[in-house]
Amino acid sequence: MIVSKIYLLRWRIEEYFKFKKQLFELEDLRVMSLQSIRNLNMFATIAAGYIAVINAEKDESIFILDKFLILGVSG
């Protein structure tokens, strides 16, 4: 049971990274340092969180909580 929960959490993390890479085309960017990669990742994370909040405010779907969990904005 615990293994399946961990797997599902990991799956959401993978989906989140896939979302960021596709939405912001991060694989097409070339950077020269690890710090640059970290900075790009941070800005992409902030932008993805902002997009999730804006969409959740407009969308009356029952899946709003799921959007927040996928993007790691749960509280």
Jmol script that loads the backbone (N, CA, C; Angstrom):
load data "model"
ATOM      1  N   MET A   1       0.826  -1.189   0.000  1.00  0.00           N
ATOM      2  CA  MET A   1       0.000   0.000   0.000  1.00  0.00           C
ATOM      3  C   MET A   1       0.875   1.260   0.000  1.00  0.00           C
ATOM      4  N   ILE A   2       1.893   1.288   0.831  1.00  0.00           N
ATOM      5  CA  ILE A   2       2.779   2.449   0.906  1.00  0.00           C
ATOM      6  C   ILE A   2       3.540   2.613  -0.408  1.00  0.00           C
ATOM      7  N   VAL A   3       3.966   1.502  -0.973  1.00  0.00           N
ATOM      8  CA  VAL A   3       4.707   1.566  -2.233  1.00  0.00           C
ATOM      9  C   VAL A   3       3.842   2.170  -3.329  1.00  0.00           C
ATOM     10  N   SER A   4       2.579   1.805  -3.380  1.00  0.00           N
ATOM     11  CA  SER A   4       1.695   2.345  -4.416  1.00  0.00           C
ATOM     12  C   SER A   4       1.471   3.849  -4.217  1.00  0.00           C
ATOM     13  N   LYS A   5       1.371   4.301  -2.965  1.00  0.00           N
ATOM     14  CA  LYS A   5       1.215   5.733  -2.710  1.00  0.00           C
ATOM     15  C   LYS A   5       2.464   6.497  -3.134  1.00  0.00           C
ATOM     16  N   ILE A   6       3.621   5.956  -2.830  1.00  0.00           N
ATOM     17  CA  ILE A   6       4.873   6.600  -3.226  1.00  0.00           C
ATOM     18  C   ILE A   6       4.977   6.649  -4.747  1.00  0.00           C
ATOM     19  N   TYR A   7       4.602   5.558  -5.397  1.00  0.00           N
ATOM     20  CA  TYR A   7       4.634   5.511  -6.857  1.00  0.00           C
ATOM     21  C   TYR A   7       3.718   6.575  -7.451  1.00  0.00           C
ATOM     22  N   LEU A   8       2.495   6.705  -6.903  1.00  0.00           N
ATOM     23  CA  LEU A   8       1.558   7.698  -7.423  1.00  0.00           C
ATOM     24  C   LEU A   8       2.066   9.113  -7.204  1.00  0.00           C
ATOM     25  N   LEU A   9       2.697   9.364  -6.070  1.00  0.00           N
ATOM     26  CA  LEU A   9       3.284  10.683  -5.837  1.00  0.00           C
ATOM     27  C   LEU A   9       4.407  10.951  -6.834  1.00  0.00           C
ATOM     28  N   ARG A  10       5.233   9.942  -7.058  1.00  0.00           N
ATOM     29  CA  ARG A  10       6.332  10.092  -8.017  1.00  0.00           C
ATOM     30  C   ARG A  10       5.790  10.332  -9.424  1.00  0.00           C
ATOM     31  N   TRP A  11       4.702   9.641  -9.752  1.00  0.00           N
ATOM     32  CA  TRP A  11       4.082   9.809 -11.066  1.00  0.00           C
ATOM     33  C   TRP A  11       3.635  11.255 -11.259  1.00  0.00           C
ATOM     34  N   ARG A  12       3.051  11.853 -10.235  1.00  0.00           N
ATOM     35  CA  ARG A  12       2.620  13.248 -10.323  1.00  0.00           C
ATOM     36  C   ARG A  12       3.819  14.175 -10.522  1.00  0.00           C
ATOM     37  N   ILE A  13       4.899  13.875  -9.857  1.00  0.00           N
ATOM     38  CA  ILE A  13       6.108  14.684 -10.015  1.00  0.00           C
ATOM     39  C   ILE A  13       6.604  14.596 -11.456  1.00  0.00           C
ATOM     40  N   GLU A  14       6.624  13.382 -11.997  1.00  0.00           N
ATOM     41  CA  GLU A  14       7.056  13.200 -13.389  1.00  0.00           C
ATOM     42  C   GLU A  14       6.148  13.951 -14.355  1.00  0.00           C
ATOM     43  N   GLU A  15       4.841  13.899 -14.112  1.00  0.00           N
ATOM     44  CA  GLU A  15       3.893  14.623 -14.957  1.00  0.00           C
ATOM     45  C   GLU A  15       4.118  16.128 -14.865  1.00  0.00           C
ATOM     46  N   TYR A  16       4.443  16.599 -13.684  1.00  0.00           N
ATOM     47  CA  TYR A  16       4.708  18.024 -13.480  1.00  0.00           C
ATOM     48  C   TYR A  16       5.936  18.462 -14.274  1.00  0.00           C
ATOM     49  N   PHE A  17       7.021  17.678 -14.203  1.00  0.00           N
ATOM     50  CA  PHE A  17       8.214  18.031 -14.963  1.00  0.00           C
ATOM     51  C   PHE A  17       7.957  17.955 -16.465  1.00  0.00           C
ATOM     52  N   LYS A  18       7.179  16.980 -16.882  1.00  0.00           N
ATOM     53  CA  LYS A  18       6.823  16.877 -18.304  1.00  0.00           C
ATOM     54  C   LYS A  18       6.041  18.113 -18.735  1.00  0.00           C
ATOM     55  N   PHE A  19       5.100  18.539 -17.900  1.00  0.00           N
ATOM     56  CA  PHE A  19       4.310  19.730 -18.180  1.00  0.00           C
ATOM     57  C   PHE A  19       5.217  20.951 -18.333  1.00  0.00           C
ATOM     58  N   LYS A  20       6.135  21.143 -17.396  1.00  0.00           N
ATOM     59  CA  LYS A  20       7.031  22.300 -17.461  1.00  0.00           C
ATOM     60  C   LYS A  20       7.912  22.253 -18.703  1.00  0.00           C
ATOM     61  N   LYS A  21       8.470  21.085 -18.997  1.00  0.00           N
ATOM     62  CA  LYS A  21       9.360  20.982 -20.152  1.00  0.00           C
ATOM     63  C   LYS A  21       8.619  21.256 -21.455  1.00  0.00           C
ATOM     64  N   GLN A  22       7.378  20.772 -21.563  1.00  0.00           N
ATOM     65  CA  GLN A  22       6.624  20.975 -22.789  1.00  0.00           C
ATOM     66  C   GLN A  22       6.105  22.403 -22.896  1.00  0.00           C
ATOM     67  N   LEU A  23       5.562  22.933 -21.816  1.00  0.00           N
ATOM     68  CA  LEU A  23       4.963  24.261 -21.863  1.00  0.00           C
ATOM     69  C   LEU A  23       5.999  25.342 -22.120  1.00  0.00           C
ATOM     70  N   PHE A  24       7.143  25.234 -21.470  1.00  0.00           N
ATOM     71  CA  PHE A  24       8.163  26.261 -21.583  1.00  0.00           C
ATOM     72  C   PHE A  24       9.310  25.882 -22.514  1.00  0.00           C
ATOM     73  N   GLU A  25       9.188  24.721 -23.166  1.00  0.00           N
ATOM     74  CA  GLU A  25      10.199  24.231 -24.114  1.00  0.00           C
ATOM     75  C   GLU A  25      11.605  24.280 -23.516  1.00  0.00           C
ATOM     76  N   LEU A  26      11.723  23.772 -22.304  1.00  0.00           N
ATOM     77  CA  LEU A  26      12.992  23.844 -21.589  1.00  0.00           C
ATOM     78  C   LEU A  26      14.096  23.009 -22.229  1.00  0.00           C
ATOM     79  N   GLU A  27      13.736  21.960 -22.926  1.00  0.00           N
ATOM     80  CA  GLU A  27      14.767  21.131 -23.546  1.00  0.00           C
ATOM     81  C   GLU A  27      15.417  21.829 -24.738  1.00  0.00           C
ATOM     82  N   ASP A  28      14.741  22.836 -25.280  1.00  0.00           N
ATOM     83  CA  ASP A  28      15.298  23.566 -26.418  1.00  0.00           C
ATOM     84  C   ASP A  28      16.271  24.659 -25.990  1.00  0.00           C
ATOM     85  N   LEU A  29      16.272  24.974 -24.701  1.00  0.00           N
ATOM     86  CA  LEU A  29      17.163  26.019 -24.197  1.00  0.00           C
ATOM     87  C   LEU A  29      18.533  25.435 -23.889  1.00  0.00           C
ATOM     88  N   ARG A  30      19.545  26.204 -24.171  1.00  0.00           N
ATOM     89  CA  ARG A  30      20.910  25.779 -23.869  1.00  0.00           C
ATOM     90  C   ARG A  30      21.498  26.743 -22.854  1.00  0.00           C
ATOM     91  N   VAL A  31      21.971  26.211 -21.772  1.00  0.00           N
ATOM     92  CA  VAL A  31      22.575  27.042 -20.727  1.00  0.00           C
ATOM     93  C   VAL A  31      23.981  26.538 -20.461  1.00  0.00           C
ATOM     94  N   MET A  32      24.780  27.393 -19.845  1.00  0.00           N
ATOM     95  CA  MET A  32      26.184  27.073 -19.652  1.00  0.00           C
ATOM     96  C   MET A  32      26.536  26.606 -18.241  1.00  0.00           C
ATOM     97  N   SER A  33      25.616  26.777 -17.290  1.00  0.00           N
ATOM     98  CA  SER A  33      25.984  26.424 -15.923  1.00  0.00           C
ATOM     99  C   SER A  33      24.813  25.793 -15.181  1.00  0.00           C
ATOM    100  N   LEU A  34      25.138  25.101 -14.117  1.00  0.00           N
ATOM    101  CA  LEU A  34      24.121  24.481 -13.270  1.00  0.00           C
ATOM    102  C   LEU A  34      23.239  25.559 -12.644  1.00  0.00           C
ATOM    103  N   GLN A  35      23.806  26.684 -12.278  1.00  0.00           N
ATOM    104  CA  GLN A  35      23.024  27.771 -11.685  1.00  0.00           C
ATOM    105  C   GLN A  35      21.994  28.298 -12.684  1.00  0.00           C
ATOM    106  N   SER A  36      22.353  28.346 -13.946  1.00  0.00           N
ATOM    107  CA  SER A  36      21.403  28.782 -14.976  1.00  0.00           C
ATOM    108  C   SER A  36      20.238  27.808 -15.083  1.00  0.00           C
ATOM    109  N   ILE A  37      20.524  26.527 -15.001  1.00  0.00           N
ATOM    110  CA  ILE A  37      19.467  25.514 -15.040  1.00  0.00           C
ATOM    111  C   ILE A  37      18.555  25.674 -13.836  1.00  0.00           C
ATOM    112  N   ARG A  38      19.140  25.878 -12.675  1.00  0.00           N
ATOM    113  CA  ARG A  38      18.340  26.075 -11.459  1.00  0.00           C
ATOM    114  C   ARG A  38      17.462  27.319 -11.572  1.00  0.00           C
ATOM    115  N   ASN A  39      18.011  28.391 -12.115  1.00  0.00           N
ATOM    116  CA  ASN A  39      17.231  29.614 -12.283  1.00  0.00           C
ATOM    117  C   ASN A  39      16.066  29.403 -13.248  1.00  0.00           C
ATOM    118  N   LEU A  40      16.325  28.754 -14.365  1.00  0.00           N
ATOM    119  CA  LEU A  40      15.255  28.467 -15.323  1.00  0.00           C
ATOM    120  C   LEU A  40      14.172  27.604 -14.694  1.00  0.00           C
ATOM    121  N   ASN A  41      14.587  26.595 -13.937  1.00  0.00           N
ATOM    122  CA  ASN A  41      13.631  25.720 -13.281  1.00  0.00           C
ATOM    123  C   ASN A  41      12.787  26.502 -12.272  1.00  0.00           C
ATOM    124  N   MET A  42      13.414  27.392 -11.515  1.00  0.00           N
ATOM    125  CA  MET A  42      12.683  28.180 -10.532  1.00  0.00           C
ATOM    126  C   MET A  42      11.649  29.074 -11.220  1.00  0.00           C
ATOM    127  N   PHE A  43      12.041  29.762 -12.278  1.00  0.00           N
ATOM    128  CA  PHE A  43      11.099  30.634 -12.976  1.00  0.00           C
ATOM    129  C   PHE A  43       9.976  29.835 -13.636  1.00  0.00           C
ATOM    130  N   ALA A  44      10.289  28.672 -14.174  1.00  0.00           N
ATOM    131  CA  ALA A  44       9.258  27.825 -14.770  1.00  0.00           C
ATOM    132  C   ALA A  44       8.290  27.337 -13.699  1.00  0.00           C
ATOM    133  N   THR A  45       8.799  27.016 -12.511  1.00  0.00           N
ATOM    134  CA  THR A  45       7.953  26.568 -11.405  1.00  0.00           C
ATOM    135  C   THR A  45       7.012  27.690 -10.967  1.00  0.00           C
ATOM    136  N   ILE A  46       7.541  28.885 -10.835  1.00  0.00           N
ATOM    137  CA  ILE A  46       6.716  30.030 -10.443  1.00  0.00           C
ATOM    138  C   ILE A  46       5.642  30.289 -11.498  1.00  0.00           C
ATOM    139  N   ALA A  47       6.026  30.245 -12.759  1.00  0.00           N
ATOM    140  CA  ALA A  47       5.068  30.487 -13.844  1.00  0.00           C
ATOM    141  C   ALA A  47       3.995  29.396 -13.873  1.00  0.00           C
ATOM    142  N   ALA A  48       4.378  28.146 -13.694  1.00  0.00           N
ATOM    143  CA  ALA A  48       3.413  27.048 -13.699  1.00  0.00           C
ATOM    144  C   ALA A  48       2.446  27.187 -12.529  1.00  0.00           C
ATOM    145  N   GLY A  49       2.949  27.573 -11.368  1.00  0.00           N
ATOM    146  CA  GLY A  49       2.078  27.796 -10.212  1.00  0.00           C
ATOM    147  C   GLY A  49       1.094  28.924 -10.465  1.00  0.00           C
ATOM    148  N   TYR A  50       1.567  29.992 -11.066  1.00  0.00           N
ATOM    149  CA  TYR A  50       0.698  31.123 -11.404  1.00  0.00           C
ATOM    150  C   TYR A  50      -0.390  30.691 -12.391  1.00  0.00           C
ATOM    151  N   ILE A  51      -0.003  29.934 -13.395  1.00  0.00           N
ATOM    152  CA  ILE A  51      -0.974  29.426 -14.375  1.00  0.00           C
ATOM    153  C   ILE A  51      -2.023  28.558 -13.692  1.00  0.00           C
ATOM    154  N   ALA A  52      -1.599  27.712 -12.757  1.00  0.00           N
ATOM    155  CA  ALA A  52      -2.532  26.833 -12.049  1.00  0.00           C
ATOM    156  C   ALA A  52      -3.530  27.639 -11.228  1.00  0.00           C
ATOM    157  N   VAL A  53      -3.047  28.665 -10.544  1.00  0.00           N
ATOM    158  CA  VAL A  53      -3.936  29.485  -9.728  1.00  0.00           C
ATOM    159  C   VAL A  53      -4.944  30.222 -10.601  1.00  0.00           C
ATOM    160  N   ILE A  54      -4.476  30.803 -11.691  1.00  0.00           N
ATOM    161  CA  ILE A  54      -5.376  31.524 -12.602  1.00  0.00           C
ATOM    162  C   ILE A  54      -6.414  30.579 -13.184  1.00  0.00           C
ATOM    163  N   ASN A  55      -5.996  29.401 -13.620  1.00  0.00           N
ATOM    164  CA  ASN A  55      -6.937  28.438 -14.184  1.00  0.00           C
ATOM    165  C   ASN A  55      -7.928  27.954 -13.141  1.00  0.00           C
ATOM    166  N   ALA A  56      -7.485  27.754 -11.918  1.00  0.00           N
ATOM    167  CA  ALA A  56      -8.366  27.276 -10.863  1.00  0.00           C
ATOM    168  C   ALA A  56      -9.421  28.328 -10.529  1.00  0.00           C
ATOM    169  N   GLU A  57      -9.063  29.590 -10.610  1.00  0.00           N
ATOM    170  CA  GLU A  57     -10.028  30.652 -10.335  1.00  0.00           C
ATOM    171  C   GLU A  57     -11.094  30.732 -11.418  1.00  0.00           C
ATOM    172  N   LYS A  58     -10.731  30.441 -12.657  1.00  0.00           N
ATOM    173  CA  LYS A  58     -11.678  30.512 -13.771  1.00  0.00           C
ATOM    174  C   LYS A  58     -12.479  29.221 -13.923  1.00  0.00           C
ATOM    175  N   ASP A  59     -11.888  28.105 -13.573  1.00  0.00           N
ATOM    176  CA  ASP A  59     -12.486  26.796 -13.822  1.00  0.00           C
ATOM    177  C   ASP A  59     -13.296  26.351 -12.613  1.00  0.00           C
ATOM    178  N   GLU A  60     -14.526  25.974 -12.837  1.00  0.00           N
ATOM    179  CA  GLU A  60     -15.381  25.475 -11.761  1.00  0.00           C
ATOM    180  C   GLU A  60     -15.391  23.948 -11.722  1.00  0.00           C
ATOM    181  N   SER A  61     -14.397  23.340 -12.267  1.00  0.00           N
ATOM    182  CA  SER A  61     -14.303  21.891 -12.357  1.00  0.00           C
ATOM    183  C   SER A  61     -14.125  21.259 -10.982  1.00  0.00           C
ATOM    184  N   ILE A  62     -14.524  20.011 -10.853  1.00  0.00           N
ATOM    185  CA  ILE A  62     -14.307  19.273  -9.606  1.00  0.00           C
ATOM    186  C   ILE A  62     -12.850  18.848  -9.477  1.00  0.00           C
ATOM    187  N   PHE A  63     -12.057  19.084 -10.506  1.00  0.00           N
ATOM    188  CA  PHE A  63     -10.665  18.650 -10.501  1.00  0.00           C
ATOM    189  C   PHE A  63      -9.698  19.762 -10.094  1.00  0.00           C
ATOM    190  N   ILE A  64     -10.209  20.832  -9.519  1.00  0.00           N
ATOM    191  CA  ILE A  64      -9.341  21.939  -9.107  1.00  0.00           C
ATOM    192  C   ILE A  64      -8.292  21.446  -8.118  1.00  0.00           C
ATOM    193  N   LEU A  65      -8.703  20.660  -7.128  1.00  0.00           N
ATOM    194  CA  LEU A  65      -7.758  20.145  -6.140  1.00  0.00           C
ATOM    195  C   LEU A  65      -6.678  19.320  -6.813  1.00  0.00           C
ATOM    196  N   ASP A  66      -7.055  18.533  -7.810  1.00  0.00           N
ATOM    197  CA  ASP A  66      -6.086  17.723  -8.533  1.00  0.00           C
ATOM    198  C   ASP A  66      -5.054  18.597  -9.223  1.00  0.00           C
ATOM    199  N   LYS A  67      -5.464  19.719  -9.796  1.00  0.00           N
ATOM    200  CA  LYS A  67      -4.531  20.615 -10.452  1.00  0.00           C
ATOM    201  C   LYS A  67      -3.480  21.128  -9.455  1.00  0.00           C
ATOM    202  N   PHE A  68      -3.945  21.503  -8.281  1.00  0.00           N
ATOM    203  CA  PHE A  68      -3.029  22.008  -7.266  1.00  0.00           C
ATOM    204  C   PHE A  68      -2.078  20.915  -6.807  1.00  0.00           C
ATOM    205  N   LEU A  69      -2.570  19.705  -6.635  1.00  0.00           N
ATOM    206  CA  LEU A  69      -1.700  18.616  -6.178  1.00  0.00           C
ATOM    207  C   LEU A  69      -0.649  18.279  -7.215  1.00  0.00           C
ATOM    208  N   ILE A  70      -1.041  18.290  -8.483  1.00  0.00           N
ATOM    209  CA  ILE A  70      -0.095  17.982  -9.549  1.00  0.00           C
ATOM    210  C   ILE A  70       1.015  19.023  -9.592  1.00  0.00           C
ATOM    211  N   LEU A  71       0.650  20.275  -9.369  1.00  0.00           N
ATOM    212  CA  LEU A  71       1.629  21.355  -9.469  1.00  0.00           C
ATOM    213  C   LEU A  71       2.343  21.613  -8.145  1.00  0.00           C
ATOM    214  N   GLY A  72       2.011  20.846  -7.116  1.00  0.00           N
ATOM    215  CA  GLY A  72       2.721  20.986  -5.856  1.00  0.00           C
ATOM    216  C   GLY A  72       2.341  22.223  -5.069  1.00  0.00           C
ATOM    217  N   VAL A  73       1.116  22.717  -5.255  1.00  0.00           N
ATOM    218  CA  VAL A  73       0.691  23.910  -4.554  1.00  0.00           C
ATOM    219  C   VAL A  73      -0.269  23.533  -3.431  1.00  0.00           C
ATOM    220  N   SER A  74      -0.275  22.283  -3.010  1.00  0.00           N
ATOM    221  CA  SER A  74      -1.208  21.856  -1.978  1.00  0.00           C
ATOM    222  C   SER A  74      -0.861  22.517  -0.650  1.00  0.00           C
ATOM    223  N   GLY A  75      -1.853  22.687   0.181  1.00  0.00           N
ATOM    224  CA  GLY A  75      -1.600  23.349   1.443  1.00  0.00           C
ATOM    225  C   GLY A  75      -2.400  22.832   2.574  1.00  0.00           C
TER     226      GLY A  75
END
end "model"
wireframe off; spacefill off
backbone 0.3
color backbone group
